[in-house]
């Protein structure tokens, strides 16, 4: 039998979705996106097609329309239950109908239904949305078009009525039925320095002589193996600004859409301050579900997610301040804690935690994150040590709203810093829990280092609390501002702050200006940031600022179709319907009643395959069974054998080529044996002659290490080795492990001590700090906190002779590092 050409479902039927085309318009730090799904029915029967796809959680979807054989049908936003009823009624009567909805359980999953697609008919469905673009640490604005939607785990007791519960067929990425094209136009009054991407791009075309506009396109052949990311670098991104947008024409004044809206962006110049004496309780919640065994990306030799997480934990544990409390939880279908309750940070507890980190595996099954969160929140509070929670997960949870609601209910007693690991992490979960608990969120994909992003968040958690945050408006008489954004209670250094407001009253003459002032207090000192702006609203047909303001409001109230309290549901519905921005309680519905005749006969159902990374699918199936990976189910015809083989090979290559650096670091601490690192036997040390107490200490059982063994384990990665050798108080012992890093013998290092009264640890710690600055500059953000701890220890143990030690160490290492790095 001749098989049909093109992409087929598991039942060997052609897939009606043929292509996806995306147009992105970026102005400063706001993106307007138009995405078109092109369908064609090549079968002889009418079809109903379902397509489940990811969206960024911050997207304000405001338009949905269908172009059916040349005729445009604009959808209407309605109450979700009413929209569903109308869709089913239209289908039963033979009318064409189109439905777009946000998933009930997660704000970053959407489903598009196409009903009664006639044989030979073509339909183009276009959805439009706007979103703020996050600002990266290096000044880049980051736009992400989600392309990966991984299978997600059902929390215990949650109903299985998510869009993700559809038995959507999965196929190898190279055999996906549809193509993706993307064109982006970027504009900034400050000028565009460059545009980068994790995907191949065509050449950047600058429009005009001053580089204030540029256009770039995604190269052909995108394989849906990663989200499409654009990094836009402007010449200046830290300028405060206020944009005022005119209300919707012919809309009643006094309403959200009728009045002008203002978007205020601040970059508070918060001075760097010393952390308070009380340091806090730091709890690290680490995903150990089966999907964490997947690579960070689809690139060859990509590090496994669990290994990157373990290396990050080492750096975090080494960087904790003396006097704090900490604990580490691992979770999957069950959870485990390193200690029954948080313990005080000391050399002993740090070493025990490092030993447990080494034993961590992605072996706990599904992603049951809610239970360990509840356990953490039920734990006893430690007076004077506020809780700081760090959550690391690949975010593969179906019911994200339940998790967000739990974190929100405890939001006043802690801050939450969240990290999405790998392609397809849920933006709803990662951004949501950080937003409701006054923290920050980060996503780590491709070649990005989890370590640097985690350490940046730790620095934020150690910042002194910014108090008395307020916003003051100075407007002409008769004009007032009503806040639409939630009240700001936390501000972090080097971060942008965006606020939305509704301007009510009479707009003044063309020459009038307004002023807005951000006020806050830091360690008893008051600070102000002001910006003056013209009060001439600009017309925007897309009402971008109004839509973003509505989305900002909805995110504070909408916690899912089932979880939103009754008192908030009315506000969500009212704002969603008035502003035309979709929520979990509303859906877009379009009905074409102008067919020549109603569709007759049975309707064939077609589920559009979606891109799922097969490594994730296979690992999840192995970890917690197909019952929880239903969304990823695929038929035998779609070559699962090849896919699973590819997973096994990628794991083996990654495992063989780069055993986790964390295991190697633990070996240097004496917390694991060479056999655990793949060595067949211990290397026997050749002990140096013992000529002093310091030499005896360096050769003690705790610190005895072989130069040859260290070289075998670390190769040239001396930075990881050095960090692994640091003690909890910030100091280093003078031992052979340090000598390996410095490239000299213990005897020569001891002989160079400039003052007899100085102990070897003080000398070793000065040398270690100099080495970090000389050899680890590219990743300074990852060791900056542990270096500060070391410098503080040096001052407390050497007093007035710090400068003498530093000078001697600089000469000894022939270093050009500025001695000022030792200044407290």
N, C-alpha and C positions, 0 to 999 in steps of 0.2 A: 504494500500500500504506500502511496506517495504521501509523505508527511507535509503538512502546511509549512510555508516558509515563515521566517520572522520568529519573534519570541512567543513561546507557548506557556500556558499554565500547566499544572500537574495533569490536567485532563486533556492536554494537547490542544487547547483552544488558543487562538491568537489573542494577544493582550491588546486591549484597545488604546492604552496610553502610548503615544508615539514619541513625544518630546516634551521637554520642559525648557522654557526660555525665561531668563530673568534679566530685568533691567534695574540697575541700582543708581540712584542719584544721591550723592553725599555732599551736603553743604555744611562746612565746619564739622560739628560732631553729631550731626543728625543724618540718618539714612532714610530715604524714601525708596521703597522696593515694590516693583510690579512683577509678579510671577505668573506665567501663563502655562497651563497644562493643555496640551493638544491631544484630543482623542479622535479615533476613527474606528468605526465598526466595520470590519471586513468580513463579518459573518453574515449568514442568511436569516438570522433571527434577531429580534430586538434584545438589547442588553441592559443590565444594571451593573455598573462598575463601582468598585470601592477602592479608594486609595488612601492609605494611612501614611503620614509623613511628619517629620519633625519641624518645629519652629522654635526660634529663640524665645525664651520666656518673657523677654521685655518687648516683644513685637506687639504693636497696636494695630490689629487687623481691622480695617474700616471699610473695605469695599470688596464685593464679589459679584462678578457678572459672567454671563455666558454668551458666546457668539455661536449661534446654531445655524449652520449653512448660510452665513452672511447676515443673520438677524441677531441684534443685541438684546439680551434680556438682563435687566439689572435686578439683583437679588435684594431682598428686604431683610433687615435684622429684626428678629422676633424672639419672643420667649421660646426657649429651647423645646419645651414640651409641645407648644402650639406648632412650632415649625416642623417637628417630627410628625405630628398628626396630619398636617397639610401635605407633607411629602408623601406619606403613605396613601392618603386619600387621592392625591394626584396620580400616583402610579397605578392605583387600582382602577382609575377611570381612563387609563390609557394616555394621559398627558405626559409630556416630558417634564422632569423635575430635577432640580440640582440643590444639594444640601451641603453646607460647610459648617463644621462645628469643632469646638475645642473639646478635648477629651474630658470626661467627668472627673477623672482622678489625677490628671497631670496637665499643667498649663502649657507644656511644650510639645504636645502631641495633637495633631489635627486629623480629621477624617473628611474626605470629599466623596460624596455620593453622586453618581450620574445615573438617572433613571430613565428608562425607555429611549435608549439611543438606537435609532432606526438603522436597519441594514444600509451600508453605504454612506451613512451620515457622518459629518465631521463637526466636532464641537471644540471650541477653545474656551477654557475656563480661566479667568484672570482674577487673582486676589491681590490686594494692595495693602501694604502696611508701612508703618514708620517706627523707628526705634532710635534711642540714644546709643551712641557708640562709646564703649568703655575706653578709658585712657590707661595705657600700659605704663610700666615703670620707666621705660626708655623714651617716653613721649609719643609713642605711636597710638593712633586711634585704630581700634580693631573691629572690623566688620566680619561676621561669620555667617555664611549661608549653610545651615545644617543640612547634611546629606546622609548622615548615618543615624539610623534609629535601631538600636540594639534591642534584643529581647529583654523584657523586664520581669522582675520577680514579684509575685503577689505576696503582700504582707498577710500574716495569719489572720483569718477571719474576714478579709476584705472580699466583697463580691467580685465575680469575674464578668463585669459588664463594661470593660474598657474597650476603646477602639483597638487596643493591642491584643485583645482576645480573639480577634478575627484570625482564622487560619490562613494568614497571608502566605502565599508561596514564596519560597526563597530560592535563588539560583546563584551560581557563581557570578562574581561581580562582572567578569568579562562578557557574560551572556545576558546582562540586563536588557530589557526590551526597549528602553527609551534613552534618549540622549539629553544632555544638559548643555545649554549655552548661557553665557553671562556677559553682559556689557556694563561697565561701571563708569560713571562720570563723576569726577571729584572736583569740588570748588572750595576755595578758601581765599579770603581777602589778604591773608598773611603770606600766601605763596606755598607751593607744594615742593618739598625737597625730593621725595621719592615714594614709590609704591612698591611693596613687596607682597609675596604670596607664598603659601605652602604648595600651591599648584602651578603648573606651567601657565604663563601668561604670554599674550602677544606683546609687541613693543608698546611702551607707554607713549601716547601721543599728547604732547602739551598743546593746549589751545591758547593762543595769544603769546605775547613776548615776555610777560612777567611771571609766567608759571602759576597763575592763580586758578587755572582750570586744566584738567587732564582727563583723558579717556583711556581705558584699558579693557581688554577682553580676555576671557578665559580661553586658553588654547583648546582646540578640539580634542575629543577622545577622553574626556574625564570619565574615570572608571567608578565613581561613587565609592571609592575606598577611603575617603576622608572628607571631612567638612571643608568647604571652600573658605579660605581665610584671606582677607586683605589687610595689610598693615599700612596705614597712611601716615606719613611723616610730614607735618607742616613746619614752616619756618618758625612759627610761634604758636604754642598751644596753651600757655598759662596766663593768657590775658582774660580778666573778668569781663563779662558782657551781659547785656540785657536785650532781649528781642521781644518786641510787642507785636502781636498779630491781631488783625481785625476780626471781629466776630462774623458769623455766617450771615450773609445778606438775607434780609426779609425774615430774620428770626427775632423773636421778642426780646428786647433788652431786659436785663436782670436775670437772664438764664445763662447757663454755663456756655452754650454755643453762641448766644446772642451778644455777650459782652466781649471786649478784647481780653486776650490772655497774654501773660508775660512769662518768659522763661529766663531765669537768672542763673548764671553760672559763675561760681566763685572758685578761686584756687587759693585758699587761706594760707598765708605765709606764717604757719605755726612754727615758732622757734623750737629747735631741738632742746629738750630738757632732760635732766637726769631722772631715771625712774625713781619712784618713791621707795622708801625702806621696805614696806610690805610688798612682797613680790607677786603673790597670787597662787592659785591652784591651777595647774596646767594638766588637762586631761586630753589625751590623744586617742581618738576613736578611729581605728584602722580597719578598712574593708579587707576581709580575708575570704570572700566568696570565691567560687570557682572561676568566675570571669576575670579575677585579678591575676590569673595565671596566663592571660593573654599578653601579647607584646604591646608596648606603648603605641606602636604604629605598625603599618603594613610593610615598612621598609625592612630590608634584609638586616639581620642581626640587631633588630630593635630590642631594647631591654624589656624584660618582663615587668608588668605593672607592679607586682608584689616586690620585686627586687628594687625598683626605684623607690617604692614606699619605705622599704627597710633602710635604705641608705639615707633617706630623708629623716627617718626617726633618729638615726645616729647623730646627725648634725643637730637636730632639735634637742636631744638629750644632753649633748655636749654644751649647748648654748644656754641652757636654763640658768637663771641666777641663783646664787647661793642663798639658802634660806627659804626657798619656795617649796611647794608641795606638788607632787605629780603622780600620775598613773597612766597606764596604757591599756586600752581595751581592743580586742580583736573581735570582729563579728562576721557572721554568715547566717546560717540557719539557727545556730546557737551563738553564744558569745563567751569570751574568756577575758579575765582581768589579770594583769601582772600581780597586783596586790589587792587584798580584800577591800581596803580603802586607800585613798591617796596617802603617800608617805612623804616625809621630809627628804629633800634632795641632799644626798651625801655621796661620798665615794662608794660606800657599800651598796646603797640602793641604786646608784647609777650602774654599777657593774652588774648587779642582778638584772636590771632592766635590759642591759646590753646582751646579756646571756640569753634572755628570753626573746629578744629581737632576732637573734641568730636562728632560733628554732621556729620562727614564724613561717607558715606556709599558707598558700591559698587553698585551704582544705576544709573550710567550714560550711560549704554548701551554698545556699541562696543568700539573698541580700536582705536579711531580717534586721533592719536598722532601728526599728521603733523600740523594741524591747530593751536593748542596751542603753538607748537614750533615756528611757524611763528609769532604768536602774541608776544611771548617773545622776539624774535630777533628784532621786529619792535619797541619795547619799547625804551624809551629814556635812553641813557647811563648816568651813574652818574660819574662825574669826580673824579678820584682818587680811584674809587671802581670798579675794573674789575669784570666782570660777571663770576660767578661760578655756573654752572647748574648741578643739581642732578636729575636724571631720575629714577623713580621706576616703573617697569612694569613687567607683566608676559610675555610680548613680543609676544603676539599672533596677529601679523600683517602680512598680506600676502606680501605687497610691501615694504619690508625693505629697498631696494635700494633707493627709493624716500626719505625716512626719513634720511638715511645716507647722501644723496646728499645735503639735506637742512642743516644738521648740518655742513657738510664740507664747504659749501659756507659761513658759519659764523664762521669758525674755528679759525680765527685769532683774533676775538674779545672776545672769551670766552674759558673756559675749561669745558668739560662735563664729569661727573662721573655717570656711569650707573649701574643699579642693576637689574638682572634677578630674578624674584620671582617665586619659585615653579618649579615642574618638567615640562620639555618641553619648557622652555623659549627660545626664538630665540637667538642663539649664534650670528647669523649674525647681528641682530639689536643691541644687548647689547654690543658686542665687537666692532662693526663697528662704532657706534656713539662716543664711547670713544676714539677709535684710531684716527679718523679724527679731534677730538677736543682736543687732547693732554691731555686726562684724564686717568682714570683707570676704569676697569669693574670688577664686582663681580657677582657671582651667589649664590643664597641662596636656598637650598633644604633640605628636610628632617628635621632633628633636628637642623640645623645650625641657628645661631642667626643673623637676619638681622641687629640688633642694632650694634654689634661689627664691622661688615663690613662697615656699613654706617659711623660710627665714625672714622674708619681708613681712609676712603676717605676724610672726613672733615679735618682730620689732614693734609692729602696731600694738600688739597686746601689752607690751611693756611700757608704752607711752603713758605719761601722766594723764589723768582724766581731764578732758576739757569740759568745764562747767558753764552754766548760765548762758547757753547758746540761745540767741534771739535774733530776730530780723526786724529792722525798723524801716518803714517806708516814709519818705518825705515827698508828698505829692501835692499838686495845686488844690486849692479849696474846691470841694464838690466832687473829688475823685478819691476813691479808697481802694485798698487791695485786700482781697480775701484769699487766704492761703488754701491751695489745693493739694500741696504735698504734705506728707506727714511731718509732724514736728521733729526737728533735728535735735538729737541728743548726743550724738557722737560725731566727732570730726577727727580725721587722721591727717598726719603730715603728708604732703606731696600727693594729695588726692583732690579730685574735682568734686564740687558740691553743686548739684542742680536743684533748683526750687521753682515750682510753678505757682502762679497766682492769677486770680480773676480780678480785672480792673472794673469796678462798678462806679457809675456816675457819669458826669459830663466830661468828655475829653476836651482839653483846653486848646488854645490856638496852636498854630503850626510851630511856633518858636519855643514852646514850653518844654521844660525838661523835668525829670524826676530823679530821685536818688534813693538807693536802697543800701542799707548798712548792716553788715553781719557783725554781731558782737559776741564775744566769748571771754571766758576767764581761764587762765592756765596758771596753776600754782600761785594763786593770789593776785596775779597781774591781769589787767584788762587789755583786750586787743580789739581793734576794729578794722574791718575791710569795707571800703565804700566804692560804689560805682555809680556814675551819673549817666543818664541815658535820655534820648529824645522820646517825647510822648506822641509820636506819630505812628499809629498802627499800620502795618503793612498787610496788603491783601495776599493771601495764599489760598489758591483754589482747593488745595488738599487739607487745609486747616491743620497743618502739621503740629503746631504748638498745642492747639486745643485737643487733638487726639492724644498727644503725649501726656498732657495734663490729666486727661481722663484715665489713661492707663496707669499713671502714678497713683491716682485715687483708687482705682479698682484693685490694685495690688495690695492696698492696705485693708480691704474689706473682703475680697473674694478668696475664700479658701476651699473652693471646689463645690461641685453641684450638690454633694451630700453633706459637706462639712460647714458650709457658711451658716452662721447663726441667723435665725429668722429676722432679728432686728437689723442685720446688715444686708440681707438678701434684697429687700426693697430698694435700698440705696444702690446696690450693684445693678439691679435691673433698670432703675431710673436713669442712672448715668450711662450705662451701656447703650440703652435704646436712644437716649437723647443725643449722645455723641457719635453713635454709630460704630462704637468699638466693641468687638466681640468679647464675651466673657464665658465662664463655665455655665452660665444660666441662659445664654442666648445663642442663636444660630442664624446663619444666613440661609434664606430659602428663595428659590426662583422657580417659577412654573411657566411653561410654554403651553398655552391653551389654544394656540392658533395653528395647530397641525391640520392638514386637509381632512384627516380622519383620525380618530383615536387609534392608538397602537392596539393591534389585535393579537391574541394568542399568548402562550406562556412566555415569561420573561426569563432569560438566561442570566445567571449571576456570574460575574467575573471579578475576582480579587486581584488587584494590581500587585505584582511582586515589588517588594521594597528592598533597598540595599541593606543587607545585614552582613557584617564581617563574619565569615564562616568560622574563624578561630573562636570568636565569642560564642557562636551558636554551639559548636561542638563541646567547648569547655563547660558551658552552662548545662548542656544535656548530660554530661558526665557527672556534674556536680550535684544537681538537684532534680534530675529527671525531666522528662518531656512535659510533665504536668505544668511546670512553671515556665516552660520555654515554648508555650503553645504558639506565641506570635511568630516564632522562628521556624515553625514546622515546614518541612519541604518533602517532596515526593522522591522516591527512588530514582525517577527518571532524571533528576537534576544533579546527578553525579556526586553524591555525598562522599563516596570513597576517595575521590581525588581531593576533595576539600579537607577531609579529616587527615589525610596523608600530608597535606600542605601544612596543617597545624602542627602535626608531630615533628615535621622537619624543621619548622621555624623555631619550635621550642628547643629541639636538640641543638640547632646551630647557636641559638642565643645562650643556652646553658653551657655548651662546650667552649664557646669563644670568650665568654666573659662571666666567670663565676662572680656572684654578687660581691661588690667591693665591701659590703658590710661584713660578710663572712671574713674577708681578709683583715678588716680592721679589728674584728673581735679576736682573731688569732694573735695579733700584735699585743693585745691586752692580756693574753693568756687565758681567754675565755673559751677557746675551742682548740682542738688538736689539728695538726696538719692533715690527718686522715679525713676530717670533715670537709676539707677543701679539695679533696681528690688526690692527696698524696698517699703513696703506698706505705710509707713509714716515716717515723720522726727523723728529722735531721739532727744529728748529735752536735751540741755546741762545743766549740773550742774556746774554753774560758781563758780570758787574759790573766796575767799575773796580778795578784791582789796586793796593791801597794798602799791602800788607804781605806778608811771606812767608807768613803764615797764609792770606791771601786767595789767593795764588798756589797754595798747596796745595789749597785748596778748589776752585779752578778747574782743577786738573790734569786730564789726560786720564782718569785712573782715576776721579776723583770727579765730573767734570763732568756735571751733570744739570739738566734744565730744569724749572722750577716747573710750567709748563704740562703737560709730559709726565708728571711725577709725578702731577699731579691727574687726568690722563686715565687713567693706569694704576691708581692706588689708589682714586680717589674719596675717601671719608672714612675708609678703613681705614688710619689712620696707625699703628696698633699694629704691624701686619705690616710696614709700611715701616720703622719704627724698629728692629725686631728684625733685619730684613734688613741694616741698615746696620752692625750691631755687628761689630767685629773679633774674631778668635779669642782674643785676650788679654783680652777683656772691655771694651775701650775703644771709644769712638766718635770718628771724625774730625769736625771742624767743617766741614761742607760744605752745599751747597744742599739736599741731601736731608733733612738734619737740620733745616734752616731751614723747610722745608715743614711738617714735623711740628710744630715749635714755633710756626708761624704768624707768622714775622718774617723779616727779611732777615739775610744773613750779616754785613753791615756792622754792624748794630745788636748782634748777638750778640757779635762781636769787641770792639766798643766797651765792652761791659759787663764785660769781664774785670777783676776787682778788683785783681789783682797782676800787674805787668809780667813777672815771672819765670815765671809760670805759662804753660805751653804750651796751645795751643787745644784739644788733645785732652782734657786734664784738665778744662777748663771744659765742653767738650761732653759729657763722660761724666757729670759731676755733673748737668747739665741733663737729660740723657736719663733718668737714674735718677729724678729728681723727676717727670718727665713720666709715666713708667711707673706710679709710685705714685698719681699724680693721675688718670690716665685709663684705667688697665688693671686696676683693682681686681677686677673681676668674673672675670678669668681670671689672677689672680696666680699660681696654681699652675703656669701654663704658662711664665711668664717668671722665676720665682723663682730658679732656678739661674743663669741668665745674669745676673740682677741681682746675685747674690752675687759672681759673678766680676767684675762691674764695680766693686763696692764695694771688693773686695780690690785691684783695679788702682789705684783712686783713692788708697787709703792708701799703696800702695807707691811712687806717683809724686808725691804731694804732701806726704806726711809731716805735719808739725805744723800746716800751714795748711789742713787739711781743713775744720775748723770755719768758717774764714773764707770759703772757697769756697762751702760749703753755705749759709751765711747770705746771701751775696751772690746766689747762684742763687735762693734762696727769695724774696728781695725782687724780683729781676728778673722771675721768672715769676708773682709775686703768688700764691705757692703756700701752701697750708695744711698741706702734708705735714710730719709730725713729723721733725725732723732726726735723730732716733734711728735712722732706717732706714739711716743711713750708719755705724752702729756695727758693728765686726767681731764 
